Amino acid sequence: MTGYRNPLHCALPPFILENLATRGDDGQRARAARALNRDQSIRLARVENARARAAGPREGANALAVKAEANLQRTIRDAQGQEDVEGKVVRREGDKATGDDAVDGGL
């Protein structure tokens, strides 16, 4: 299967990556180590973002996320047990709560 790339992307828990980094072949060890490094970077960024949210003004990408949140235009639809993503609109951004937790929980 050399050169084959599966389009399915999965998240692996760190303990599996650590096991591959220790016991895998050369290629597996290199890829697992690279994934563990990225995982650590992402976890560190989450901690730093949480600190920034608690401490005051936001900067950089974190500030862009806040700006995006301020301009939300979400619409909640009822698929009525089907897979119809264009189901009946039951609530829009800024509408009053409906009393239905499944509807109100998203806004």
N, CA and C atoms as an extended XYZ file, in Angstrom:
321
Properties=species:S:1:pos:R:3:atomname:S:1:resname:S:1:resid:I:1 pbc="F F F"
N         0.800       -1.196        0.000 N   MET     1
C         0.000        0.000        0.000 CA  MET     1
C         0.846        1.264        0.000 C   MET     1
N         2.010        1.208       -0.510 N   THR     2
C         2.874        2.378       -0.543 CA  THR     2
C         2.229        3.477       -1.374 C   THR     2
N         2.219        4.705       -0.835 N   GLY     3
C         1.651        5.834       -1.546 CA  GLY     3
C         0.157        5.989       -1.362 C   GLY     3
N        -0.499        5.047       -0.713 N   TYR     4
C        -1.938        5.136       -0.489 CA  TYR     4
C        -2.223        6.056        0.670 C   TYR     4
N        -3.152        6.993        0.488 N   ARG     5
C        -3.565        7.897        1.571 CA  ARG     5
C        -5.053        7.747        1.762 C   ARG     5
N        -5.446        7.350        2.931 N   ASN     6
C        -6.849        7.220        3.258 CA  ASN     6
C        -7.405        8.614        3.540 C   ASN     6
N        -8.497        9.024        2.898 N   PRO     7
C        -9.043       10.364        3.114 CA  PRO     7
C        -9.716       10.520        4.476 C   PRO     7
N        -9.895        9.435        5.204 N   LEU     8
C       -10.508        9.503        6.524 CA  LEU     8
C        -9.480        9.972        7.539 C   LEU     8
N        -9.774       11.037        8.257 N   HIS     9
C        -8.872       11.578        9.262 CA  HIS     9
C        -9.424       11.243       10.636 C   HIS     9
N        -8.574       10.759       11.506 N   CYS    10
C        -9.007       10.357       12.840 CA  CYS    10
C        -8.114       10.992       13.897 C   CYS    10
N        -8.671       11.177       15.067 N   ALA    11
C        -7.886       11.644       16.207 CA  ALA    11
C        -7.486       10.427       17.023 C   ALA    11
N        -6.224       10.328       17.336 N   LEU    12
C        -5.739        9.217       18.153 CA  LEU    12
C        -5.368        9.735       19.529 C   LEU    12
N        -5.745        9.007       20.572 N   PRO    13
C        -5.347        9.424       21.917 CA  PRO    13
C        -3.825        9.393       22.051 C   PRO    13
N        -3.261       10.282       22.871 N   PRO    14
C        -1.811       10.339       23.025 CA  PRO    14
C        -1.173        9.003       23.402 C   PRO    14
N        -1.860        8.182       24.205 N   PHE    15
C        -1.225        6.922       24.616 CA  PHE    15
C        -0.988        5.998       23.428 C   PHE    15
N        -1.838        6.062       22.406 N   ILE    16
C        -1.625        5.241       21.209 CA  ILE    16
C        -0.430        5.789       20.422 C   ILE    16
N        -0.364        7.107       20.286 N   LEU    17
C         0.770        7.718       19.587 CA  LEU    17
C         2.077        7.431       20.316 C   LEU    17
N         2.052        7.481       21.650 N   GLU    18
C         3.255        7.177       22.430 CA  GLU    18
C         3.698        5.739       22.205 C   GLU    18
N         2.732        4.831       22.123 N   ASN    19
C         3.048        3.430       21.873 CA  ASN    19
C         3.671        3.267       20.484 C   ASN    19
N         3.111        3.947       19.484 N   LEU    20
C         3.689        3.883       18.134 CA  LEU    20
C         5.081        4.502       18.095 C   LEU    20
N         5.271        5.598       18.820 N   ALA    21
C         6.580        6.258       18.855 CA  ALA    21
C         7.627        5.373       19.494 C   ALA    21
N         7.206        4.482       20.363 N   THR    22
C         8.136        3.588       21.053 CA  THR    22
C         8.349        2.277       20.306 C   THR    22
N         7.276        1.724       19.755 N   ARG    23
C         7.340        0.357       19.222 CA  ARG    23
C         7.165        0.240       17.715 C   ARG    23
N         6.832        1.339       17.030 N   GLY    24
C         6.577        1.255       15.600 CA  GLY    24
C         7.846        1.152       14.780 C   GLY    24
N         7.652        0.975       13.470 N   ASP    25
C         8.818        0.984       12.584 CA  ASP    25
C         9.303        2.430       12.444 C   ASP    25
N        10.354        2.643       11.683 N   ASP    26
C        10.950        3.986       11.574 CA  ASP    26
C         9.936        5.038       11.129 C   ASP    26
N         9.162        4.741       10.103 N   GLY    27
C         8.178        5.690        9.594 CA  GLY    27
C         7.078        5.979       10.609 C   GLY    27
N         6.598        4.917       11.256 N   GLN    28
C         5.553        5.091       12.266 CA  GLN    28
C         6.061        5.920       13.439 C   GLN    28
N         7.290        5.656       13.858 N   ARG    29
C         7.857        6.420       14.980 CA  ARG    29
C         7.968        7.897       14.636 C   ARG    29
N         8.415        8.197       13.428 N   ALA    30
C         8.565        9.598       13.016 CA  ALA    30
C         7.214       10.296       12.950 C   ALA    30
N         6.209        9.633       12.353 N   ARG    31
C         4.887       10.250       12.248 CA  ARG    31
C         4.232       10.404       13.614 C   ARG    31
N         4.390        9.425       14.481 N   ALA    32
C         3.811        9.507       15.826 CA  ALA    32
C         4.463       10.630       16.627 C   ALA    32
N         5.780       10.763       16.516 N   ALA    33
C         6.478       11.837       17.236 CA  ALA    33
C         6.022       13.200       16.731 C   ALA    33
N         5.840       13.330       15.416 N   ARG    34
C         5.377       14.590       14.842 CA  ARG    34
C         3.953       14.902       15.331 C   ARG    34
N         3.081       13.894       15.367 N   ALA    35
C         1.710       14.095       15.838 CA  ALA    35
C         1.689       14.456       17.324 C   ALA    35
N         2.521       13.820       18.116 N   LEU    36
C         2.590       14.150       19.547 CA  LEU    36
C         3.055       15.584       19.756 C   LEU    36
N         4.007       16.021       18.936 N   ASN    37
C         4.485       17.398       19.027 CA  ASN    37
C         3.365       18.380       18.691 C   ASN    37
N         2.625       18.104       17.635 N   ARG    38
C         1.497       18.965       17.260 CA  ARG    38
C         0.428       18.953       18.349 C   ARG    38
N         0.153       17.770       18.886 N   ASP    39
C        -0.850       17.641       19.950 CA  ASP    39
C        -0.472       18.516       21.137 C   ASP    39
N         0.789       18.469       21.519 N   GLN    40
C         1.256       19.279       22.648 CA  GLN    40
C         1.114       20.764       22.341 C   GLN    40
N         1.422       21.167       21.116 N   SER    41
C         1.292       22.577       20.727 CA  SER    41
C        -0.153       23.041       20.805 C   SER    41
N        -1.074       22.210       20.348 N   ILE    42
C        -2.493       22.559       20.370 CA  ILE    42
C        -2.990       22.659       21.812 C   ILE    42
N        -2.591       21.700       22.647 N   ARG    43
C        -3.017       21.743       24.050 CA  ARG    43
C        -2.473       22.992       24.753 C   ARG    43
N        -1.238       23.351       24.461 N   LEU    44
C        -0.650       24.551       25.052 CA  LEU    44
C        -1.395       25.805       24.589 C   LEU    44
N        -1.744       25.858       23.310 N   ALA    45
C        -2.497       27.003       22.783 CA  ALA    45
C        -3.855       27.116       23.460 C   ALA    45
N        -4.503       25.986       23.724 N   ARG    46
C        -5.797       26.018       24.421 CA  ARG    46
C        -5.650       26.605       25.816 C   ARG    46
N        -4.600       26.205       26.529 N   VAL    47
C        -4.366       26.734       27.875 CA  VAL    47
C        -4.112       28.235       27.807 C   VAL    47
N        -3.278       28.663       26.862 N   GLU    48
C        -2.969       30.088       26.719 CA  GLU    48
C        -4.217       30.888       26.356 C   GLU    48
N        -5.057       30.346       25.487 N   ASN    49
C        -6.299       31.037       25.122 CA  ASN    49
C        -7.239       31.132       26.314 C   ASN    49
N        -7.304       30.082       27.122 N   ALA    50
C        -8.154       30.124       28.319 CA  ALA    50
C        -7.658       31.196       29.285 C   ALA    50
N        -6.354       31.304       29.442 N   ARG    51
C        -5.794       32.353       30.300 CA  ARG    51
C        -6.129       33.737       29.757 C   ARG    51
N        -6.011       33.896       28.456 N   ALA    52
C        -6.296       35.196       27.837 CA  ALA    52
C        -7.767       35.567       28.015 C   ALA    52
N        -8.655       34.586       27.866 N   ARG    53
C       -10.080       34.862       28.046 CA  ARG    53
C       -10.371       35.302       29.472 C   ARG    53
N        -9.673       34.725       30.425 N   ALA    54
C        -9.900       35.057       31.823 CA  ALA    54
C        -9.235       36.369       32.214 C   ALA    54
N        -8.193       36.759       31.493 N   ALA    55
C        -7.383       37.905       31.909 CA  ALA    55
C        -7.750       39.235       31.256 C   ALA    55
N        -8.510       39.247       30.218 N   GLY    56
C        -8.845       40.538       29.632 CA  GLY    56
C        -8.824       40.560       28.128 C   GLY    56
N        -8.328       41.653       27.541 N   PRO    57
C        -8.405       41.831       26.088 CA  PRO    57
C        -7.725       40.702       25.327 C   PRO    57
N        -8.290       40.381       24.197 N   ARG    58
C        -7.746       39.310       23.365 CA  ARG    58
C        -7.001       39.893       22.192 C   ARG    58
N        -6.000       39.133       21.730 N   GLU    59
C        -5.178       39.581       20.617 CA  GLU    59
C        -5.069       38.487       19.572 C   GLU    59
N        -4.666       38.853       18.397 N   GLY    60
C        -4.379       37.897       17.336 CA  GLY    60
C        -5.573       37.054       16.942 C   GLY    60
N        -5.334       35.755       16.708 N   ALA    61
C        -6.384       34.841       16.267 CA  ALA    61
C        -7.495       34.754       17.293 C   ALA    61
N        -7.151       34.848       18.565 N   ASN    62
C        -8.161       34.788       19.613 CA  ASN    62
C        -9.121       35.966       19.483 C   ASN    62
N        -8.629       37.139       19.142 N   ALA    63
C        -9.482       38.316       18.953 CA  ALA    63
C       -10.393       38.122       17.750 C   ALA    63
N        -9.890       37.482       16.700 N   LEU    64
C       -10.711       37.219       15.526 CA  LEU    64
C       -11.858       36.281       15.870 C   LEU    64
N       -11.601       35.308       16.740 N   ALA    65
C       -12.651       34.383       17.164 CA  ALA    65
C       -13.742       35.129       17.914 C   ALA    65
N       -13.372       36.081       18.763 N   VAL    66
C       -14.349       36.866       19.505 CA  VAL    66
C       -15.193       37.689       18.542 C   VAL    66
N       -14.551       38.299       17.547 N   LYS    67
C       -15.268       39.102       16.573 CA  LYS    67
C       -16.256       38.228       15.798 C   LYS    67
N       -15.848       37.021       15.428 N   ALA    68
C       -16.725       36.108       14.702 CA  ALA    68
C       -17.927       35.739       15.562 C   ALA    68
N       -17.708       35.501       16.867 N   GLU    69
C       -18.807       35.165       17.764 CA  GLU    69
C       -19.816       36.300       17.833 C   GLU    69
N       -19.362       37.532       17.781 N   ALA    70
C       -20.240       38.693       17.881 CA  ALA    70
C       -21.134       38.830       16.650 C   ALA    70
N       -20.743       38.242       15.525 N   ASN    71
C       -21.505       38.358       14.279 CA  ASN    71
C       -22.235       37.074       13.911 C   ASN    71
N       -22.575       36.248       14.888 N   LEU    72
C       -23.233       34.975       14.600 CA  LEU    72
C       -24.611       35.191       13.995 C   LEU    72
N       -24.951       34.379       13.039 N   GLN    73
C       -26.264       34.394       12.403 CA  GLN    73
C       -26.756       32.955       12.298 C   GLN    73
N       -26.918       32.299       13.454 N   ARG    74
C       -27.293       30.886       13.459 CA  ARG    74
C       -28.787       30.696       13.225 C   ARG    74
N       -29.127       29.574       12.602 N   THR    75
C       -30.518       29.188       12.364 CA  THR    75
C       -30.668       27.742       12.804 C   THR    75
N       -31.698       27.487       13.629 N   ILE    76
C       -31.972       26.125       14.091 CA  ILE    76
C       -33.165       25.597       13.303 C   ILE    76
N       -33.006       24.413       12.735 N   ARG    77
C       -34.066       23.789       11.938 CA  ARG    77
C       -34.473       22.466       12.571 C   ARG    77
N       -35.689       22.054       12.325 N   ASP    78
C       -36.204       20.779       12.818 CA  ASP    78
C       -36.294       19.815       11.646 C   ASP    78
N       -35.477       18.780       11.663 N   ALA    79
C       -35.486       17.790       10.588 CA  ALA    79
C       -36.583       16.754       10.792 C   ALA    79
N       -37.303       16.832       11.909 N   GLN    80
C       -38.425       15.941       12.219 CA  GLN    80
C       -38.046       14.475       12.072 C   GLN    80
N       -36.885       14.131       12.650 N   GLY    81
C       -36.433       12.744       12.656 CA  GLY    81
C       -35.877       12.251       11.334 C   GLY    81
N       -35.727       13.129       10.374 N   GLN    82
C       -35.216       12.752        9.062 CA  GLN    82
C       -33.806       13.318        8.892 C   GLN    82
N       -33.234       13.149        7.730 N   GLU    83
C       -31.919       13.692        7.436 CA  GLU    83
C       -32.015       14.947        6.581 C   GLU    83
N       -33.149       15.621        6.607 N   ASP    84
C       -33.389       16.811        5.811 CA  ASP    84
C       -32.757       18.017        6.492 C   ASP    84
N       -31.643       18.505        5.969 N   VAL    85
C       -30.958       19.641        6.582 CA  VAL    85
C       -31.674       20.955        6.284 C   VAL    85
N       -32.658       20.932        5.426 N   GLU    86
C       -33.431       22.126        5.100 CA  GLU    86
C       -34.811       22.065        5.762 C   GLU    86
N       -34.889       21.438        6.929 N   GLY    87
C       -36.166       21.318        7.644 CA  GLY    87
C       -36.720       22.665        8.066 C   GLY    87
N       -37.876       22.622        8.716 N   LYS    88
C       -38.590       23.822        9.161 CA  LYS    88
C       -37.722       24.629       10.135 C   LYS    88
N       -37.616       25.946        9.921 N   VAL    89
C       -36.882       26.836       10.817 CA  VAL    89
C       -37.682       26.974       12.113 C   VAL    89
N       -37.032       26.672       13.250 N   VAL    90
C       -37.714       26.774       14.536 CA  VAL    90
C       -37.169       27.913       15.395 C   VAL    90
N       -35.995       28.426       15.055 N   ARG    91
C       -35.452       29.559       15.793 CA  ARG    91
C       -34.271       30.144       15.022 C   ARG    91
N       -34.149       31.467       15.092 N   ARG    92
C       -33.031       32.172       14.470 CA  ARG    92
C       -32.267       32.933       15.546 C   ARG    92
N       -31.059       33.350       15.204 N   GLU    93
C       -30.240       34.146       16.109 CA  GLU    93
C       -31.037       35.356       16.598 C   GLU    93
N       -31.084       35.551       17.919 N   GLY    94
C       -31.761       36.704       18.494 CA  GLY    94
C       -33.232       36.476       18.818 C   GLY    94
N       -33.827       35.353       18.349 N   ASP    95
C       -35.220       35.060       18.679 CA  ASP    95
C       -35.345       34.707       20.155 C   ASP    95
N       -36.553       34.854       20.704 N   LYS    96
C       -36.819       34.465       22.083 CA  LYS    96
C       -36.701       32.948       22.217 C   LYS    96
N       -36.375       32.494       23.444 N   ALA    97
C       -36.282       31.057       23.713 CA  ALA    97
C       -37.633       30.401       23.454 C   ALA    97
N       -37.571       29.166       22.964 N   THR    98
C       -38.804       28.434       22.646 CA  THR    98
C       -39.283       27.583       23.814 C   THR    98
N       -38.378       27.308       24.772 N   GLY    99
C       -38.708       26.406       25.866 CA  GLY    99
C       -38.296       24.968       25.561 C   GLY    99
N       -37.855       24.704       24.349 N   ASP   100
C       -37.385       23.369       23.949 CA  ASP   100
C       -35.872       23.362       24.081 C   ASP   100
N       -35.342       22.540       25.020 N   ASP   101
C       -33.899       22.507       25.268 CA  ASP   101
C       -33.098       22.168       24.017 C   ASP   101
N       -33.634       21.288       23.176 N   ALA   102
C       -32.919       20.898       21.961 CA  ALA   102
C       -32.783       22.079       21.001 C   ALA   102
N       -33.738       22.991       21.019 N   VAL   103
C       -33.703       24.170       20.154 CA  VAL   103
C       -32.902       25.292       20.794 C   VAL   103
N       -33.171       25.563       22.057 N   ASP   104
C       -32.568       26.695       22.749 CA  ASP   104
C       -31.118       26.456       23.136 C   ASP   104
N       -30.701       25.221       23.257 N   GLY   105
C       -29.339       24.906       23.688 CA  GLY   105
C       -28.270       25.396       22.734 C   GLY   105
N       -28.594       25.520       21.447 N   GLY   106
C       -27.614       25.946       20.460 CA  GLY   106
C       -27.450       27.443       20.367 C   GLY   106
N       -28.384       28.211       20.947 N   LEU   107
C       -28.298       29.676       20.819 CA  LEU   107
C       -28.227       30.337       22.166 C   LEU   107
